[in-house]
Amino acid sequence: MKVHLITNCTSNKRKFCSKAPIALSDIKKGQNVSVVKEWLELLHSNKEKVTAIDLYLGDHWSIAREIYKKNKLVWVISAGWGLINIETPIYPYNATFTKGDPNSVSYPDVNNSAIQQNRKWWNDLHKRRCLDFSIEKLFKDFSGDYFFIAVSPQYNNVIEPELAELKKKGVITSKNTFILTSGKGLQESLRELQYLVSEDFCSILGGSRISLNIRLARYLMDGCDSHDDIQEFVTQKYNLLCDSSKPAKKYDRIKLSDEEVISFIKKVITDEDIRSATAGLKKLRSKGMACEQKRFGHLFKTVKEEIHNSEAI
């Protein structure tokens, strides 16, 4: 019996290769995303690959690495590569399921939602790529094992139809699969597998709210393989966490639009010589204003590039 973690990749990556990462934004055609075939050809044409465990960065990924080093099998949901093992060699890339991002696999379409487009991209990716592997094959190859799924709501939306179909076939059950998500929109057939992530858990699990999914996975996975009934062990441990957690601190901050955040970033970079998104966000919050960390980081990077380009002219 083995214990597996399925988690999502991260946007932060190490700089290993002599060439720049392949970006989906570079091959978008008008309002339509380039076909998957062209994307995969670009990925595989580059020989400078590095294992996934060494490519990704950040708090989320540091915990994934820690879980892997405790002899757990770790699998990664990647918008660029599809489902891969943490030891799979891959070329650095920029592709995401995040709506509105320049490297998003979705685009404005009145007939198809971002979720529908993300799912189609995911399915096409697995049909065309040379690696013959999928979520269904993972569960069938390791039948009798246990799976913890800790992915962001966006990535969970992409794989949800596959999970529901496997649940319908009896491959996935509440005995062998534990879905850890902060999203409350999980379809009804999967809810008996769900362990809802609460911001209150920060009081015990520590860290930021962004990495709570995988922190909960680490907490529930720790020691589970020494018990005969893993479901009972996980449920009891989860209930104890719920009972012991203290209510998360609430901040009464003013929410800002993208334009307001951009204006703030330009000011602190120019007037106060703030050079990192972390320092900039700390400054913003100290003034009683609010912006989600990932959104602030993306905007900060965009503004820095604009300032650099203007100075280079």
C-alpha positions as CSV (number, residue, x, y, z in Angstrom):
1,M,0.0,0.0,0.0
2,K,1.3,3.4,-1.0
3,V,0.1,7.0,-0.3
4,H,0.0,9.5,-3.2
5,L,-0.3,13.3,-3.3
6,I,-1.8,15.0,-6.4
7,T,-1.2,18.7,-6.4
8,N,-0.9,21.6,-8.8
9,C,2.3,23.2,-10.1
10,T,3.3,26.7,-9.3
11,S,3.9,29.8,-11.4
12,N,7.3,30.5,-9.7
13,K,10.1,28.5,-11.4
14,R,13.9,28.4,-11.1
15,K,16.0,29.7,-14.0
16,F,18.0,26.6,-15.2
17,C,18.2,26.8,-18.9
18,S,20.2,29.0,-21.2
19,K,17.0,29.9,-23.2
20,A,13.9,31.6,-21.9
21,P,10.9,29.5,-20.8
22,I,8.3,28.8,-23.5
23,A,5.4,31.1,-23.0
24,L,1.9,30.3,-24.3
25,S,1.4,34.0,-24.9
26,D,4.0,33.8,-27.6
27,I,2.0,31.5,-29.8
28,K,-1.5,32.7,-29.2
29,K,-3.2,33.7,-32.5
30,G,-5.5,36.6,-32.2
31,Q,-8.2,35.6,-29.7
32,N,-7.6,31.9,-30.2
33,V,-5.0,29.9,-28.3
34,S,-2.6,28.0,-30.5
35,V,-3.5,24.3,-31.0
36,V,-2.1,21.9,-28.4
37,K,0.0,20.1,-31.1
38,E,2.1,23.3,-31.7
39,W,2.5,23.8,-28.0
40,L,3.8,20.3,-27.4
41,E,6.1,20.5,-30.4
42,L,7.7,23.6,-28.8
43,L,8.1,21.9,-25.4
44,H,9.7,18.8,-26.8
45,S,12.0,20.6,-29.2
46,N,14.0,21.8,-26.3
47,K,16.5,19.4,-24.8
48,E,17.4,21.3,-21.7
49,K,15.0,19.7,-19.3
50,V,15.0,19.6,-15.5
51,T,12.9,17.4,-13.1
52,A,9.7,19.0,-11.9
53,I,10.9,18.7,-8.3
54,D,13.8,21.0,-9.0
55,L,11.9,23.4,-11.3
56,Y,9.1,24.8,-9.2
57,L,9.5,27.3,-6.3
58,G,7.5,28.8,-3.5
59,D,5.9,27.9,-0.1
60,H,3.4,25.5,-1.7
61,W,6.2,23.6,-3.6
62,S,8.5,23.4,-0.6
63,I,5.8,21.4,1.2
64,A,5.3,19.2,-1.8
65,R,9.0,18.5,-1.8
66,E,8.9,17.7,1.9
67,I,6.0,15.2,1.4
68,Y,7.9,13.6,-1.4
69,K,11.0,13.1,0.8
70,K,8.8,11.3,3.3
71,N,8.5,8.4,0.7
72,K,5.1,9.6,-0.7
73,L,4.4,9.5,-4.5
74,V,3.8,13.0,-5.8
75,W,2.0,13.8,-9.0
76,V,1.6,17.3,-10.5
77,I,-1.3,18.9,-12.4
78,S,0.4,21.2,-15.0
79,A,-1.4,23.4,-17.5
80,G,1.6,23.1,-19.7
81,W,2.6,19.4,-19.4
82,G,-0.5,17.7,-18.2
83,L,-0.3,15.1,-15.4
84,I,3.3,14.4,-14.5
85,N,5.3,12.7,-11.8
86,I,7.4,15.0,-9.6
87,E,10.5,13.3,-11.1
88,T,9.5,13.9,-14.7
89,P,12.1,16.0,-16.7
90,I,10.3,19.0,-18.2
91,Y,11.3,22.2,-20.0
92,P,10.5,25.5,-18.2
93,Y,7.3,27.0,-19.5
94,N,4.6,29.6,-18.8
95,A,1.0,28.3,-19.1
96,T,-1.8,28.5,-16.7
97,F,-5.5,27.9,-16.1
98,T,-5.9,31.3,-14.5
99,K,-8.4,33.4,-16.4
100,G,-7.1,36.7,-17.7
101,D,-3.4,35.8,-17.4
102,P,-1.4,36.5,-20.6
103,N,-0.4,32.8,-20.6
104,S,-3.9,31.5,-19.8
105,V,-5.1,28.6,-22.0
106,S,-8.5,30.3,-22.1
107,Y,-9.5,33.5,-24.0
108,P,-12.6,35.7,-24.1
109,D,-15.4,33.7,-25.7
110,V,-19.1,34.3,-25.3
111,N,-19.9,30.7,-26.2
112,N,-17.4,28.9,-24.0
113,S,-16.6,29.6,-20.4
114,A,-13.0,29.6,-19.1
115,I,-13.7,26.4,-17.3
116,Q,-15.0,24.7,-20.5
117,Q,-11.9,25.9,-22.4
118,N,-9.5,24.8,-19.6
119,R,-11.1,21.3,-19.6
120,K,-10.9,21.0,-23.4
121,W,-7.2,22.1,-23.3
122,W,-6.5,19.5,-20.6
123,N,-8.2,16.7,-22.5
124,D,-6.5,17.6,-25.8
125,L,-3.1,17.8,-24.1
126,H,-3.4,14.2,-22.9
127,K,-4.6,12.9,-26.2
128,R,-1.7,14.5,-28.1
129,R,1.3,14.3,-25.8
130,C,3.8,11.4,-26.0
131,L,3.5,10.5,-22.3
132,D,0.7,7.9,-22.0
133,F,-0.6,8.8,-18.6
134,S,-3.8,10.2,-17.1
135,I,-5.6,10.5,-13.8
136,E,-7.6,7.4,-14.7
137,K,-4.5,5.4,-15.5
138,L,-2.9,6.6,-12.3
139,F,-5.8,5.2,-10.2
140,K,-5.9,2.0,-12.1
141,D,-2.1,1.4,-12.1
142,F,-2.1,2.0,-8.3
143,S,-5.4,0.3,-7.3
144,G,-5.3,-0.4,-3.6
145,D,-3.4,2.7,-2.8
146,Y,-4.6,6.0,-1.2
147,F,-4.7,9.4,-2.8
148,F,-4.8,12.9,-1.3
149,I,-5.8,15.6,-3.9
150,A,-4.7,19.1,-2.8
151,V,-5.1,21.5,-5.7
152,S,-6.3,25.1,-6.1
153,P,-10.0,25.6,-7.1
154,Q,-9.0,26.5,-10.7
155,Y,-7.1,23.2,-11.1
156,N,-9.8,21.3,-9.3
157,N,-12.4,22.5,-11.8
158,V,-10.3,21.1,-14.6
159,I,-10.0,17.6,-13.2
160,E,-13.4,17.4,-11.6
161,P,-15.2,15.7,-14.5
162,E,-12.5,12.9,-14.5
163,L,-12.8,12.4,-10.8
164,A,-16.6,12.3,-11.0
165,E,-16.5,9.6,-13.7
166,L,-14.0,7.5,-11.7
167,K,-16.3,7.9,-8.7
168,K,-19.2,6.7,-10.8
169,K,-17.2,3.6,-11.9
170,G,-16.3,2.8,-8.3
171,V,-12.6,3.4,-8.9
172,I,-12.6,6.4,-6.5
173,T,-14.3,6.0,-3.2
174,S,-14.4,7.8,0.2
175,K,-12.1,5.0,1.4
176,N,-9.2,5.7,-1.0
177,T,-9.5,9.3,-2.0
178,F,-9.4,12.5,0.0
179,I,-10.1,15.9,-1.8
180,L,-8.8,18.9,0.1
181,T,-10.1,22.1,-1.3
182,S,-11.2,25.6,-0.2
183,G,-13.8,25.7,-3.0
184,K,-17.3,25.0,-2.0
185,G,-18.6,24.3,-5.5
186,L,-17.5,20.7,-5.7
187,Q,-20.2,18.6,-7.5
188,E,-22.5,16.6,-5.3
189,S,-21.2,13.1,-6.2
190,L,-17.7,14.1,-4.9
191,R,-18.7,15.9,-1.7
192,E,-18.3,12.8,0.5
193,L,-14.6,12.8,-0.5
194,Q,-14.1,16.5,0.4
195,Y,-12.3,17.8,3.4
196,L,-13.0,21.6,3.3
197,V,-10.1,23.8,3.9
198,S,-10.8,26.7,6.4
199,E,-8.7,29.8,6.9
200,D,-9.1,29.0,10.6
201,F,-6.6,26.2,10.2
202,C,-3.8,28.8,10.0
203,S,-3.8,29.0,13.8
204,I,-2.5,25.4,13.9
205,L,-1.0,24.6,10.5
206,G,0.7,28.0,10.2
207,G,1.8,29.6,6.9
208,S,-0.3,31.7,4.6
209,R,-3.8,31.0,3.4
210,I,-2.6,30.5,-0.1
211,S,-0.8,27.3,0.8
212,L,-3.4,25.9,3.2
213,N,-4.5,23.1,0.9
214,I,-1.2,21.4,0.8
215,R,-0.5,22.2,4.5
216,L,-3.7,20.3,5.3
217,A,-2.5,17.5,3.1
218,R,0.8,17.2,4.9
219,Y,-1.0,17.3,8.3
220,L,-3.5,14.5,7.3
221,M,-1.0,12.4,5.5
222,D,1.5,12.4,8.4
223,G,1.2,9.0,10.0
224,C,-1.7,7.8,7.9
225,D,0.1,4.8,6.4
226,S,0.7,3.2,9.7
227,H,-3.1,2.7,10.2
228,D,-5.3,0.0,8.8
229,D,-8.3,2.2,8.3
230,I,-6.9,5.4,6.7
231,Q,-10.3,7.0,6.2
232,E,-11.1,6.7,9.9
233,F,-7.6,8.1,10.8
234,V,-8.0,11.0,8.3
235,T,-11.5,11.8,9.4
236,Q,-10.6,11.8,13.1
237,K,-7.6,14.0,12.6
238,Y,-9.5,16.4,10.4
239,N,-12.3,16.7,13.0
240,L,-9.7,17.4,15.7
241,L,-8.2,20.1,13.6
242,C,-11.7,21.7,13.1
243,D,-12.4,21.6,16.9
244,S,-8.9,22.9,17.9
245,S,-8.6,25.8,15.3
246,K,-9.1,29.4,16.4
247,P,-11.1,31.8,14.2
248,A,-8.9,33.5,11.6
249,K,-8.2,37.2,12.2
250,K,-10.3,39.4,10.0
251,Y,-8.9,42.5,8.3
252,D,-11.0,45.5,7.4
253,R,-9.1,46.6,4.4
254,I,-10.2,48.6,1.4
255,K,-10.3,46.4,-1.8
256,L,-8.6,48.0,-4.8
257,S,-9.1,47.7,-8.5
258,D,-6.2,46.7,-10.8
259,E,-5.8,50.3,-11.9
260,E,-5.5,51.5,-8.3
261,V,-3.0,48.8,-7.4
262,I,-0.9,49.6,-10.5
263,S,-0.9,53.3,-9.5
264,F,0.2,52.3,-6.0
265,I,3.0,50.1,-7.3
266,K,4.3,52.8,-9.6
267,K,4.5,55.2,-6.7
268,V,6.3,52.9,-4.3
269,I,8.8,51.7,-6.9
270,T,9.6,55.3,-8.0
271,D,9.4,57.2,-4.7
272,E,10.4,54.5,-2.2
273,D,12.6,52.3,-4.3
274,I,10.7,49.1,-3.3
275,R,11.9,46.3,-5.6
276,S,10.0,43.2,-4.5
277,A,6.4,42.3,-4.7
278,T,6.5,41.0,-1.1
279,A,7.7,44.4,0.2
280,G,5.2,46.2,-1.9
281,L,2.3,44.2,-0.7
282,K,3.3,44.6,2.9
283,K,3.4,48.3,2.3
284,L,0.0,48.3,0.7
285,R,-1.6,46.3,3.6
286,S,0.1,48.6,6.2
287,K,-2.0,51.4,4.7
288,G,-5.3,49.5,5.2
289,M,-5.7,48.5,1.6
290,A,-6.2,45.0,0.2
291,C,-5.1,43.0,-2.8
292,E,-4.8,39.2,-3.2
293,Q,-1.1,38.1,-3.1
294,K,-1.0,36.4,-6.5
295,R,-2.8,39.3,-8.3
296,F,-0.5,41.8,-6.6
297,G,2.6,39.8,-7.7
298,H,1.4,39.6,-11.3
299,L,0.7,43.4,-11.4
300,F,4.0,44.2,-9.7
301,K,5.9,42.2,-12.3
302,T,4.0,43.9,-15.1
303,V,4.8,47.4,-13.8
304,K,8.5,46.6,-13.3
305,E,8.8,45.4,-16.9
306,E,7.0,48.5,-18.2
307,I,9.4,50.8,-16.1
308,H,12.4,48.8,-17.3
309,N,11.3,49.0,-21.0
310,S,10.7,52.7,-20.8
311,E,14.1,53.4,-19.2
312,A,15.8,51.3,-21.9
313,I,14.4,53.5,-24.7
